[in-house]
Amino acid sequence: MNERLKELAEQAGATVYKAMHGKAISFLENDLERFADLVRQDEREACAKIALKYEPTERQPYVTYAADEIRARGDRTKTSRDICGND
């Protein structure tokens, strides 16, 4: 498990301890669900950062909305209309 996943596990409330062959992580059911949410949020943010590397062009004017769309996937109440301002 990489360091970022260990950080997310600890944020979720998991117990990280030394085991015979490295570190072990123990989750309670709610901690595991929170960990899964944090991993998804972290991946969405990584994807959004990739999208922000691209400049909009005449052929692809909506590239700047991609990062917001990716991030909005974590907020079930937002839609592309909320982000893009389309009515």
N, C-alpha and C positions, 0 to 999 in steps of 0.2 A: 504494500500500500504506500503510495507516495505521500509526501509531507502535506500537500494540500488536502488530500482526503482525510488524513489524521486530524488536521485542523478543523475540518468540517464536522468530523465525528465528535470531537470535543465540544464544538459549538452546539451540537445537537444534544449534548448531555451524556454521551457515551463514556464509559470508563476505559481508559487506555492504561495497560499495565504490562510489565515485563513478563515474558513467558520464556520457556526453555529455548526456543529458537527465534527470538526476536520479540516483537511487541504483539500483544493481543488486545482486541477491542471487544467490549461487552456492551450490548444494546438492550435496553428495555423496549417494549413494543412501540411506545410513543416516541422514544429516542430514534428508533429506526425509521419511523415515518418522517420525523423532522430531518434526519440525515438525508433521506431521499429527496425531500424538498430542497434542502440546501445544495445538494449535488446538481439538481435540475437548474436551480437559480444560477449556480456557478457556470454551468455549461451555456446557459442562455447568454450570460454576460460575455463569455469568451467568444461566442458566435457574433454577438452585437459588435464587439471590438473589431472583429475581422471585417464586418460589413462597413464599419466606419473608415476603413483604410481606402475605400474606393470613392472616387470623385464622381459626382453626377455628370452625365453628358446629355447632349440633346437627344440621343437615342435611348438613354436610360435616366430620365430625370428624377425618378423616384428612389434612387439608390440611397439617398439620405434617410428615407423612411424605414429602410430595412432594419436598422438597429433598434428603432423604437418598436417596430412590429415584433421583433424577436423578444425584446424585454417584456412587451405587453402580454405575451403568452403566459406569463406567470401571474398576471392579474386578470382573472376571468371576467371581471366587470368591464374591462376596456375592450374596445373594438378598433379596427383600423380607422373607422370614421372618427373616433375620439382622438386618435393620434394625428391623423392626416388633416383633420378639419373638414372632411368632405360631408356634405349634407345629403 
